[in-house]
């Protein structure tokens, strides 16, 4: 396997782990610095294509991430699963590592067939990472064949702050994974607050998944989630709720900052933000 080291291209053999990997993962920045100064390759890969930068990012070792990047570590290197160091930093929930990787040009939307950095941030429940990724243009509708969209992930893990950020940024509340929507996930985890939030943003309570089931079909009879969904099934959305959903769909923009550029009155912006 060829990898970039220093000023040239060198042939690097796959290894189990190197001292650089170990120092990076453990956050031993002084030892890592000494290894780099002695000429150790910062892009050596293990048998599963993990680089020292992957190892440091996954453990949230910001100082080691900085040292590796400064020494020429490949910022968008992929491991055997296709994940980049930015994916791993988001999985660790380290906002410092995420900022460092982005500052060195890490792609917020790498062409992956697996979970994106935004998926990983939603899995970890790091609202700071989610907010930063949205601000730099993360694809809200990135689709993973297993997880679905980032909204599906945030709902499945019950990270309400992340769900709210995605919805406020314009994520499609009715995006489907095998016809399964985020509302199906909310019903499965039996979270009433999550159910109500999704419905307020236009979640379709009548949507059916590939098994022909509605969200309410995944709740226990007479339980709080069942009663909540039953209420909304029998009670149409209020005019104010319908207006909120219609206006958000009509603007079709990401985030309140862009909505503000449409010269919408401040009170209406507050209304659209669903605070």
DRENFIFI-642387 format. One line per 10 residues: number of its first residue (from 0); their letters; for each residue x, y, z of N, C-alpha, C. Coordinates in nm, 2 decimals, decimal comma, m for minus. Each point is the difference from the previous one (the first is absolute). Example, Ala and Ser with C-alpha at 12.3 -4.5 7.8 and 13.67 -1.06 7.14 Angstrom:
# DRENFIFI-642387
0) AS) 1,32 m0,57 0,78 m0,09 0,12 0,00 0,09 0,12 0,00 | m0,04 0,11 m0,07 0,09 0,11 0,00 m0,08 0,11 0,08
***
This chain:
# DRENFIFI-642387
0) XXXXXXXXXX) 0,08 m0,12 0,00 m0,08 0,12 0,00 0,09 0,12 0,00 | m0,03 0,10 m0,09 0,08 0,12 m0,01 m0,06 0,10 0,09 | 0,08 0,08 0,07 m0,05 0,10 0,09 0,10 0,12 0,00 | m0,05 0,12 0,03 0,08 0,12 m0,01 0,08 0,02 0,13 | 0,13 0,01 m0,01 0,08 0,03 0,12 0,10 0,11 m0,03 | m0,01 0,11 0,08 0,10 0,10 m0,03 m0,01 0,06 m0,13 | 0,11 0,01 m0,07 0,00 0,06 m0,13 m0,01 m0,09 m0,12 | m0,02 m0,13 0,03 m0,01 m0,09 m0,11 m0,10 m0,11 0,02 | m0,01 m0,09 m0,10 m0,09 m0,11 0,01 0,08 m0,13 0,03 | m0,04 m0,07 0,10 0,07 m0,11 0,05 m0,09 m0,13 0,00
10) XXXXXXXXXX) 0,06 m0,11 m0,01 m0,08 m0,12 0,01 m0,01 m0,04 0,15 | m0,12 m0,01 0,05 m0,02 m0,03 0,14 m0,08 m0,13 0,01 | 0,06 m0,10 0,07 m0,07 m0,12 0,02 m0,10 0,01 0,11 | m0,11 m0,08 m0,02 m0,10 0,00 0,11 0,05 m0,06 0,13 | m0,03 0,05 0,11 0,05 m0,04 0,13 m0,12 m0,01 0,09 | 0,02 m0,07 0,12 m0,10 0,00 0,10 m0,02 0,14 0,06 | 0,10 0,05 0,07 0,00 0,13 0,05 0,14 0,05 0,01 | 0,03 0,13 m0,01 0,13 0,05 0,02 0,01 0,08 0,12 | 0,11 0,04 0,05 0,02 0,09 0,11 m0,07 0,13 m0,02 | m0,01 0,04 m0,13 m0,07 0,13 m0,03 m0,15 m0,02 0,03
20) XXXXXXXXXX) m0,06 m0,11 m0,04 m0,14 m0,03 0,03 m0,02 0,00 0,15 | 0,08 m0,07 0,07 m0,02 m0,01 0,15 0,01 0,14 0,07 | 0,10 0,08 m0,04 0,02 0,13 0,06 m0,12 0,09 m0,03 | m0,05 m0,01 m0,13 m0,11 0,08 m0,04 m0,13 m0,03 0,07 | m0,02 m0,13 0,02 m0,12 m0,05 0,06 0,00 0,04 0,15 | 0,11 m0,02 0,07 0,01 0,03 0,14 0,01 0,15 0,04 | 0,02 0,08 m0,10 0,02 0,14 0,02 0,14 0,04 0,06 | 0,10 m0,09 m0,03 0,13 0,03 0,04 0,07 0,09 m0,10 | m0,03 0,13 0,01 0,04 0,10 m0,10 0,16 0,02 0,00 | 0,06 m0,01 0,12 0,15 0,02 0,00 0,06 m0,12 m0,07
30) XXXXXXXXXX) m0,04 m0,12 0,02 0,06 m0,12 m0,06 m0,03 0,01 m0,15 | m0,12 0,04 m0,04 m0,04 0,01 m0,14 0,09 0,10 m0,07 | 0,02 0,11 0,07 0,09 0,11 m0,06 0,14 m0,06 m0,03 | 0,05 m0,07 0,10 0,14 m0,06 m0,02 0,00 m0,10 m0,11 | m0,10 m0,08 m0,01 m0,01 m0,10 m0,11 0,00 0,07 m0,14 | m0,08 0,11 m0,01 m0,01 0,08 m0,12 0,14 0,06 m0,04 | 0,06 0,06 0,10 0,13 0,06 m0,02 0,11 m0,10 m0,04 | m0,02 m0,13 0,05 0,10 m0,10 m0,04 m0,03 m0,06 m0,14 | m0,11 0,04 m0,06 m0,02 m0,04 m0,14 m0,11 m0,11 m0,01 | m0,07 m0,02 0,10 m0,11 m0,10 m0,01 m0,11 0,04 m0,09
40) XXXXXXXXXX) m0,05 m0,09 m0,08 m0,10 0,03 m0,10 m0,14 0,02 0,07 | m0,06 0,11 m0,02 m0,13 0,03 0,06 m0,12 m0,05 m0,08 | 0,03 m0,06 m0,11 m0,11 m0,06 m0,08 0,01 m0,15 m0,02 | 0,07 m0,06 0,09 0,01 m0,15 0,00 m0,14 m0,05 0,04 | m0,04 m0,11 m0,08 m0,14 m0,05 0,02 0,01 m0,14 0,06 | m0,10 m0,03 0,09 m0,01 m0,14 0,05 m0,07 m0,09 m0,10 | m0,02 m0,12 0,04 m0,06 m0,10 m0,09 m0,14 0,04 m0,04 | m0,07 0,08 0,09 m0,13 0,05 m0,03 0,00 0,15 m0,05 | 0,12 0,04 m0,05 0,01 0,13 m0,06 m0,02 0,12 0,10 | 0,03 m0,03 0,12 m0,02 0,11 0,10 0,14 0,08 0,01
50) XXXXXXXXXX) m0,01 0,13 m0,02 0,12 0,08 0,02 0,01 0,05 0,14 | 0,12 0,05 0,04 0,01 0,07 0,13 m0,10 0,11 0,02 | m0,03 0,07 m0,11 m0,10 0,11 0,01 m0,14 m0,06 0,03 | m0,03 m0,11 m0,06 m0,13 m0,07 0,04 0,00 m0,03 0,15 | 0,11 m0,05 0,05 0,01 m0,05 0,14 m0,01 0,12 0,09 | 0,07 0,11 m0,03 m0,01 0,12 0,09 m0,14 0,06 m0,01 | m0,06 0,01 m0,11 m0,13 0,06 m0,02 m0,11 m0,07 0,08 | 0,01 m0,14 m0,01 m0,10 m0,08 0,06 0,00 0,01 0,16 | 0,12 0,03 0,05 0,01 0,02 0,14 0,00 0,15 0,05 | m0,02 0,09 m0,10 m0,02 0,14 0,03 0,13 0,06 0,05
60) XXXXXXXXXX) 0,12 m0,05 m0,05 0,13 0,05 0,05 0,03 0,12 m0,09 | m0,04 0,12 0,03 0,01 0,12 m0,08 0,15 0,03 m0,02 | 0,08 0,00 0,10 0,14 0,04 m0,01 0,07 m0,09 m0,10 | m0,03 m0,13 0,01 0,06 m0,10 m0,09 m0,05 0,02 m0,15 | m0,13 0,03 m0,01 m0,05 0,03 m0,13 0,07 0,11 m0,07 | 0,03 0,11 0,08 0,06 0,12 m0,05 0,15 m0,04 m0,04 | 0,07 m0,08 0,08 0,13 m0,03 m0,03 0,01 m0,09 m0,13 | m0,09 m0,09 m0,02 m0,01 m0,08 m0,12 m0,03 0,08 m0,12 | m0,10 0,08 0,01 m0,03 0,09 m0,12 0,11 0,09 m0,04 | 0,07 0,06 0,10 0,11 0,08 m0,03 0,12 m0,07 m0,06
70) XXXXXXXXXX) 0,00 m0,13 0,02 0,11 m0,09 m0,05 m0,04 m0,06 m0,13 | m0,11 0,03 m0,06 m0,04 m0,04 m0,13 m0,10 m0,12 0,00 | m0,06 m0,03 0,11 m0,10 m0,11 0,00 m0,11 0,03 m0,10 | m0,04 m0,11 m0,07 m0,11 0,02 m0,10 m0,13 0,02 0,07 | m0,06 0,12 m0,03 m0,12 0,04 0,08 m0,12 m0,08 m0,03 | m0,01 m0,05 m0,13 m0,12 m0,08 m0,04 0,03 m0,14 m0,03 | 0,10 m0,06 0,07 0,03 m0,14 m0,01 m0,12 m0,08 0,04 | m0,02 m0,12 m0,07 m0,11 m0,08 0,04 0,05 m0,14 0,05 | m0,08 m0,04 0,10 0,04 m0,14 0,06 m0,08 m0,10 m0,08 | 0,00 m0,12 0,05 m0,06 m0,11 m0,08 m0,15 0,01 m0,01
80) XXXXXXXXXX) m0,06 0,08 0,09 m0,14 0,02 0,00 m0,04 0,12 m0,08 | 0,10 0,07 m0,05 m0,02 0,12 m0,08 m0,01 0,13 0,08 | 0,02 m0,01 0,13 m0,01 0,12 0,09 0,12 0,08 m0,01 | m0,01 0,13 0,01 0,11 0,10 0,00 0,02 0,04 0,15 | 0,12 0,06 0,02 0,03 0,05 0,14 m0,11 0,10 0,05 | m0,07 0,07 m0,09 m0,10 0,09 0,04 m0,12 m0,08 0,05 | m0,03 m0,11 m0,07 m0,11 m0,09 0,05 0,03 m0,04 0,14 | 0,13 m0,04 0,03 0,04 m0,05 0,13 0,00 0,11 0,10 | 0,04 0,12 m0,03 m0,01 0,11 0,09 m0,14 0,03 0,04 | m0,09 m0,01 m0,09 m0,14 0,02 0,03 m0,06 m0,11 0,09
90) XXXXXXXXXX) 0,05 m0,12 m0,03 m0,04 m0,11 0,08 0,04 0,02 0,15 | 0,12 0,06 0,02 0,05 0,02 0,13 m0,07 0,12 0,07 | m0,06 0,08 m0,09 m0,07 0,12 0,06 0,10 0,12 0,03 | 0,12 m0,01 m0,06 0,10 0,10 0,03 m0,01 0,12 m0,09 | m0,05 0,11 0,05 m0,02 0,11 m0,09 0,14 0,06 m0,03 | 0,10 m0,01 0,09 0,14 0,05 m0,03 0,06 m0,08 m0,12 | m0,02 m0,13 0,00 0,06 m0,08 m0,11 m0,07 0,03 m0,13 | m0,13 0,02 0,01 m0,08 0,03 m0,12 0,04 0,13 m0,06 | 0,02 0,10 0,08 0,05 0,13 m0,05 0,13 0,00 m0,06 | 0,09 m0,08 0,06 0,14 m0,01 m0,05 0,00 m0,07 m0,14
100) XXXXXXXXXX) m0,08 m0,11 m0,01 m0,01 m0,07 m0,13 m0,06 0,09 m0,11 | m0,10 0,07 0,03 m0,06 0,09 m0,09 0,09 0,11 m0,05 | 0,08 0,05 0,10 0,10 0,11 m0,03 0,11 m0,05 m0,10 | 0,02 m0,13 0,00 0,10 m0,06 m0,09 m0,06 m0,06 m0,13 | m0,13 0,04 m0,02 m0,06 m0,03 m0,13 m0,08 m0,13 0,00 | m0,03 m0,06 0,11 m0,08 m0,12 0,00 m0,14 0,02 m0,06 | m0,04 m0,10 m0,08 m0,13 0,02 m0,07 m0,11 m0,03 0,09 | m0,09 0,09 0,01 m0,12 m0,02 0,09 m0,10 m0,09 m0,06 | 0,01 m0,02 m0,14 m0,09 m0,09 m0,07 0,09 m0,09 m0,09 | 0,08 m0,09 0,07 0,08 m0,09 m0,08 m0,09 m0,10 m0,08
110) XXXXXXXXXX) 0,04 m0,04 m0,12 m0,08 m0,09 m0,08 0,01 m0,14 0,06 | m0,09 m0,02 0,10 0,00 m0,13 0,07 m0,13 m0,08 m0,03 | 0,01 m0,13 0,01 m0,12 m0,08 m0,01 m0,04 m0,04 0,14 | 0,07 0,05 0,10 m0,03 m0,03 0,14 m0,04 0,12 0,07 | 0,00 0,00 0,14 m0,05 0,11 0,08 0,09 0,12 m0,03 | m0,06 0,12 m0,01 0,08 0,12 m0,02 0,04 0,06 0,13 | 0,09 0,10 0,00 0,03 0,07 0,13 m0,12 0,05 0,07 | m0,11 0,05 m0,07 m0,12 0,04 0,07 m0,07 m0,12 0,06 | 0,00 m0,11 m0,06 m0,06 m0,12 0,06 0,07 m0,03 0,13 | 0,13 0,00 0,00 0,08 m0,04 0,11 m0,02 0,10 0,12
120) XXXXXXXXXX) m0,01 0,13 m0,03 m0,03 0,10 0,10 m0,13 m0,02 0,06 | m0,10 m0,04 m0,08 m0,14 m0,03 0,05 0,00 m0,12 0,09 | 0,08 m0,10 m0,04 0,01 m0,12 0,08 0,06 0,03 0,14 | 0,10 0,08 0,00 0,07 0,03 0,13 m0,08 0,10 0,08 | m0,09 0,07 m0,06 m0,09 0,10 0,07 0,07 0,13 0,03 | 0,11 0,03 m0,08 0,07 0,12 0,02 m0,07 0,11 m0,07 | m0,08 0,08 0,06 m0,07 0,11 m0,06 0,10 0,11 m0,05 | 0,11 0,01 0,07 0,11 0,10 m0,05 0,05 m0,04 m0,14 | 0,03 m0,13 m0,01 0,05 m0,05 m0,13 m0,10 0,01 m0,11 | m0,13 m0,03 0,04 m0,11 0,01 m0,10 m0,01 0,14 m0,05
130) XXXXXXXXXX) 0,00 0,10 0,09 m0,02 0,14 m0,03 0,11 0,04 m0,09 | 0,13 m0,03 0,03 0,11 0,04 m0,08 m0,01 m0,06 m0,14 | m0,03 m0,13 m0,01 m0,01 m0,07 m0,13 m0,11 0,07 m0,09 | m0,11 0,03 0,06 m0,11 0,06 m0,07 0,05 0,14 m0,05 | 0,07 0,07 0,08 0,05 0,14 m0,03 0,09 m0,01 m0,12 | 0,08 m0,10 m0,01 0,10 m0,01 m0,11 m0,06 m0,08 m0,12 | m0,13 m0,03 0,00 m0,06 m0,05 m0,12 m0,02 m0,15 m0,01 | m0,01 m0,07 0,12 m0,02 m0,14 0,00 m0,13 m0,04 m0,07 | 0,00 m0,10 m0,08 m0,12 m0,05 m0,07 m0,10 m0,06 0,10 | m0,11 0,07 0,02 m0,10 m0,04 0,09 m0,07 m0,13 m0,04
140) XXXXXXXXXX) 0,00 m0,03 m0,13 m0,07 m0,12 m0,05 0,10 m0,11 m0,04 | 0,12 0,01 0,05 0,09 m0,11 m0,03 m0,06 m0,13 0,04 | 0,01 m0,10 m0,08 m0,08 m0,13 0,03 0,10 m0,11 0,01 | m0,02 m0,07 0,11 0,08 m0,13 0,03 m0,10 m0,11 m0,02 | 0,04 m0,11 m0,06 m0,09 m0,11 m0,03 m0,05 m0,07 0,13 | 0,07 0,01 0,10 m0,04 m0,06 0,13 m0,07 0,10 0,09 | 0,06 0,12 0,02 m0,05 0,10 0,09 m0,11 0,09 m0,05 | 0,00 0,02 m0,14 m0,09 0,10 m0,05 0,07 0,14 0,00 | m0,07 0,10 0,03 0,05 0,14 0,00 0,05 0,03 0,15 | 0,07 0,11 0,01 0,04 0,04 0,13 m0,12 0,02 0,10
150) XXXXXXXXXX) m0,11 0,04 m0,06 m0,12 0,02 0,09 m0,05 m0,13 0,05 | 0,01 m0,11 m0,08 m0,04 m0,13 0,04 0,09 m0,04 0,12 | 0,13 0,02 m0,01 0,10 m0,04 0,10 m0,03 0,08 0,13 | m0,02 0,13 m0,01 m0,02 0,08 0,12 m0,13 m0,04 0,07 | m0,10 m0,04 m0,07 m0,13 m0,04 0,06 0,02 m0,14 0,06 | 0,07 m0,09 m0,07 0,02 m0,13 0,06 0,08 0,00 0,13 | 0,09 0,09 0,01 0,08 0,02 0,12 m0,06 0,09 0,10 | m0,11 0,06 m0,03 m0,08 0,09 0,09 0,09 0,13 0,04 | 0,07 0,05 m0,10 0,08 0,12 0,03 m0,08 0,12 m0,05 | m0,09 0,05 0,09 m0,10 0,10 m0,04 0,07 0,13 m0,04
160) XXXXXXXXXX) 0,11 0,04 0,06 0,06 0,13 m0,04 0,05 m0,01 m0,15 | 0,05 m0,12 m0,03 0,05 m0,02 m0,14 m0,12 0,00 m0,10 | m0,11 m0,07 0,04 m0,12 0,00 m0,08 m0,05 0,14 m0,03 | 0,00 0,08 0,11 m0,05 0,14 m0,02 0,08 0,08 m0,09 | 0,14 m0,02 0,01 0,09 0,08 m0,09 m0,02 m0,04 m0,14 | m0,02 m0,13 m0,03 m0,01 m0,05 m0,13 m0,13 0,05 m0,06 | m0,11 0,00 0,08 m0,13 0,04 m0,05 0,00 0,15 m0,03 | 0,06 0,08 0,09 0,01 0,14 m0,01 0,09 0,04 m0,13 | 0,09 m0,08 m0,03 0,09 0,02 m0,11 m0,07 m0,04 m0,14 | m0,11 m0,07 0,01 m0,07 m0,03 m0,12 0,00 m0,15 m0,04
170) XXXXXXXXXX) 0,04 m0,09 0,09 0,00 m0,14 m0,03 m0,14 m0,05 m0,03 | m0,01 m0,09 m0,10 m0,13 m0,05 m0,04 m0,06 m0,09 0,11 | m0,10 0,04 0,07 m0,06 m0,07 0,11 m0,06 m0,13 m0,04 | m0,04 m0,01 m0,13 m0,06 m0,12 m0,05 0,09 m0,09 m0,09 | 0,13 0,03 0,00 0,09 m0,09 m0,07 m0,02 m0,14 0,04 | 0,01 m0,09 m0,10 m0,03 m0,14 0,03 0,12 m0,09 m0,02 | 0,01 m0,10 0,09 0,10 m0,11 m0,01 m0,09 m0,13 0,00 | m0,01 m0,06 m0,12 m0,09 m0,11 m0,02 m0,14 0,04 0,04 | m0,03 0,12 m0,04 m0,13 0,06 0,04 m0,02 0,03 0,14 | 0,11 m0,02 0,08 m0,01 0,03 0,14 0,05 0,15 0,03
180) XXXXXXXXXX) m0,09 0,07 0,06 0,04 0,14 0,03 0,05 0,02 0,14 | 0,05 0,12 0,03 0,05 0,04 0,13 m0,11 m0,02 0,11 | m0,12 0,02 m0,04 m0,11 m0,02 0,09 m0,02 m0,14 0,04 | 0,03 m0,09 m0,09 m0,01 m0,14 0,03 0,11 m0,03 0,11 | 0,12 0,05 m0,02 0,10 m0,01 0,11 m0,04 0,05 0,13 | m0,06 0,12 0,00 m0,05 0,06 0,12 m0,10 m0,08 0,07 | m0,09 m0,06 m0,08 m0,10 m0,09 0,06 0,06 m0,13 0,06 | 0,10 m0,05 m0,07 0,07 m0,12 0,05 0,07 0,02 0,13 | 0,06 0,12 0,02 0,07 0,02 0,12 m0,09 0,06 0,11 | m0,13 0,02 m0,04 m0,10 0,04 0,09 0,03 0,14 0,07
190) XXXXXXXXXX) 0,04 0,09 m0,08 0,04 0,13 0,05 m0,11 0,11 m0,04 | m0,08 0,04 0,09 m0,11 0,09 m0,02 0,05 0,14 m0,05 | 0,11 0,05 0,07 0,05 0,13 m0,04 0,05 0,00 m0,15 | 0,06 m0,11 m0,03 0,05 m0,02 m0,14 m0,11 m0,01 m0,10 | m0,10 m0,07 0,04 m0,12 m0,02 m0,09 m0,06 0,14 m0,03 | m0,03 0,08 0,11 m0,06 0,13 m0,01 0,08 0,09 m0,09 | 0,14 0,00 0,02 0,08 0,09 m0,07 0,00 m0,03 m0,15 | 0,00 m0,13 m0,04 0,00 m0,04 m0,14 m0,14 0,04 m0,06 | m0,10 m0,02 0,07 m0,14 0,04 m0,05 m0,01 0,15 m0,02 | 0,06 0,08 0,09 0,00 0,14 m0,01 0,07 0,05 m0,12
200) XXXXXXXXXX) 0,10 m0,08 m0,05 0,07 0,03 m0,12 m0,05 m0,07 m0,12 | m0,12 m0,05 0,01 m0,06 m0,06 m0,12 0,01 m0,15 m0,02 | 0,04 m0,07 0,11 0,01 m0,15 m0,01 m0,13 m0,06 m0,03 | 0,00 m0,09 m0,10 m0,13 m0,06 m0,05 m0,03 m0,12 0,09 | m0,11 0,01 0,08 m0,04 m0,10 0,10 m0,06 m0,12 m0,07 | m0,03 0,02 m0,13 m0,07 m0,11 m0,08 0,10 m0,08 m0,09 | 0,13 0,05 0,00 0,10 m0,07 m0,08 0,01 m0,15 0,03 | 0,01 m0,08 m0,09 0,01 m0,15 0,02 0,14 m0,05 m0,05 | 0,06 m0,08 0,08 0,13 m0,06 m0,03 m0,01 m0,12 m0,09 | 0,11 m0,07 m0,03 m0,01 m0,11 m0,09 m0,08 m0,12 0,05
210) XXXXXXXXXX) m0,03 0,01 0,13 m0,09 m0,10 0,06 m0,15 0,04 0,00 | m0,02 0,12 m0,05 m0,14 0,05 m0,01 m0,04 0,06 0,13 | 0,09 0,03 0,09 m0,04 0,05 0,14 0,02 0,15 0,01 | m0,09 0,06 0,07 0,01 0,15 0,03 0,08 0,01 0,13 | 0,05 0,12 0,03 0,07 0,02 0,13 m0,08 m0,05 0,12 | m0,13 0,02 0,00 m0,08 m0,04 0,12 0,00 m0,15 0,02 | 0,03 m0,08 m0,11 0,00 m0,14 0,01 0,12 m0,06 0,08 | 0,09 0,09 0,03 0,12 m0,04 0,07 m0,01 0,04 0,15 | m0,12 0,04 0,05 m0,02 0,04 0,13 m0,09 m0,10 0,08 | 0,01 0,00 0,13 m0,08 m0,08 0,08 m0,14 0,07 0,02
220) XXXXXXXXXX) m0,10 m0,08 m0,01 m0,13 0,06 0,02 m0,01 0,07 0,14 | m0,06 0,12 0,00 m0,02 0,08 0,12 0,12 0,06 0,06 | 0,12 m0,02 m0,07 0,12 0,06 0,05 0,00 0,15 m0,04 | 0,09 0,07 0,06 0,01 0,15 m0,03 0,03 0,02 m0,15 | 0,09 m0,07 m0,06 0,03 0,03 m0,14 m0,12 m0,04 m0,09 | m0,07 m0,11 0,04 m0,12 m0,04 m0,08 m0,11 0,11 0,01 | m0,02 0,05 0,12 m0,10 0,10 0,02 0,03 0,13 m0,07 | 0,13 0,03 0,00 0,05 0,12 m0,08 m0,03 m0,01 m0,15 | 0,04 m0,11 m0,05 m0,03 m0,02 m0,15 m0,15 m0,01 m0,03 | m0,07 m0,06 0,09 m0,14 m0,02 m0,02 m0,07 0,14 0,00
230) XXXXXXXXXX) 0,05 0,09 0,09 m0,05 0,13 0,00 0,02 0,08 m0,13 | 0,12 m0,01 m0,05 0,03 0,07 m0,13 m0,07 m0,07 m0,12 | m0,02 m0,13 0,01 m0,08 m0,06 m0,11 m0,14 0,05 0,00 | m0,06 0,02 0,12 m0,13 0,05 0,00 m0,02 0,15 0,00 | 0,11 0,07 0,03 m0,01 0,15 0,00 0,09 0,06 m0,10 | m0,06 0,07 m0,10 0,08 0,06 m0,11 0,10 0,11 0,06 | 0,11 0,02 m0,06 0,09 0,11 0,04 m0,08 0,13 0,00 | 0,04 0,08 0,10 m0,06 0,14 0,01 0,05 0,08 m0,12 | m0,07 0,11 m0,02 0,04 0,09 m0,11 0,14 0,05 0,02 | 0,04 0,03 0,12 0,14 0,05 0,02 0,10 m0,11 m0,03
240) XXXXXXXXXX) m0,03 m0,12 0,03 0,09 m0,11 m0,03 0,01 m0,02 m0,15 | m0,11 0,00 m0,07 0,00 m0,01 m0,14 0,08 0,11 m0,07 | m0,02 0,12 0,06 0,08 0,11 m0,06 0,15 m0,01 0,02 | 0,04 m0,05 0,11 0,14 m0,02 0,03 0,06 m0,10 m0,10 | m0,07 m0,12 m0,02 0,04 m0,10 m0,09 0,01 0,05 m0,14 | m0,11 0,08 m0,04 0,00 0,05 m0,14 0,10 0,10 m0,03 | 0,03 0,09 0,10 0,10 0,10 m0,02 0,14 m0,06 m0,01 | 0,03 m0,10 0,09 0,13 m0,06 m0,01 0,02 m0,07 m0,13 | m0,10 m0,06 m0,05 0,01 m0,07 m0,13 0,02 0,10 m0,11 | m0,07 0,11 0,01 0,00 0,10 m0,11 0,14 0,07 0,00
250) XXXXXXXXXX) 0,06 0,02 0,11 0,13 0,07 0,00 0,11 m0,09 m0,06 | m0,01 m0,13 0,04 0,10 m0,10 m0,05 0,14 0,04 0,02 | 0,03 0,06 0,11 0,14 0,05 0,03 0,05 m0,07 0,12 | 0,14 0,01 0,02 0,06 m0,07 0,11 0,03 0,11 0,11 | m0,06 m0,03 0,12 0,04 0,09 0,11 m0,07 0,13 0,01 | m0,01 0,05 0,12 m0,07 0,13 0,02 0,08 0,12 m0,05 | 0,13 m0,01 m0,02 0,08 0,11 m0,05 m0,04 0,02 m0,15 | m0,02 m0,11 m0,07 m0,04 0,02 m0,14 m0,15 0,04 m0,01 | m0,08 m0,04 0,09 m0,14 0,04 0,01 m0,01 0,15 0,02 | 0,09 0,05 0,08 0,01 0,14 0,03 0,03 0,09 m0,12
260) XXXXXXXXXX) 0,07 m0,06 m0,09 0,04 0,08 m0,13 m0,13 0,02 m0,09 | m0,10 m0,07 0,03 m0,13 0,01 m0,08 m0,08 0,12 0,04 | 0,05 0,08 0,10 m0,07 0,12 0,05 m0,13 m0,04 0,07 | 0,00 m0,12 0,06 m0,12 m0,04 0,08 0,00 0,07 0,13 | m0,11 0,06 0,05 0,00 0,07 0,13 0,06 m0,09 0,11 | 0,07 0,07 0,09 0,07 m0,08 0,11 m0,10 m0,09 0,08 | m0,12 0,05 0,03 m0,09 m0,08 0,07 m0,04 m0,13 m0,07 | 0,00 0,01 m0,13 m0,04 m0,12 m0,08 0,12 m0,10 0,00 | 0,12 0,06 0,00 0,12 m0,09 0,01 0,00 m0,07 0,13 | m0,03 0,07 0,11 m0,01 m0,07 0,13 m0,10 m0,11 0,00
270) XXXXX) m0,11 0,03 m0,07 m0,11 m0,10 m0,01 0,04 m0,12 m0,08 | 0,07 0,02 m0,11 0,05 m0,11 m0,08 0,10 m0,08 0,07 | 0,07 0,06 0,10 0,12 m0,07 0,06 m0,05 m0,11 0,10 | m0,13 0,01 0,04 m0,05 m0,10 0,09 0,08 m0,01 0,13 | 0,02 0,11 0,07 0,07 0,00 0,12 m0,08 m0,05 0,12
***
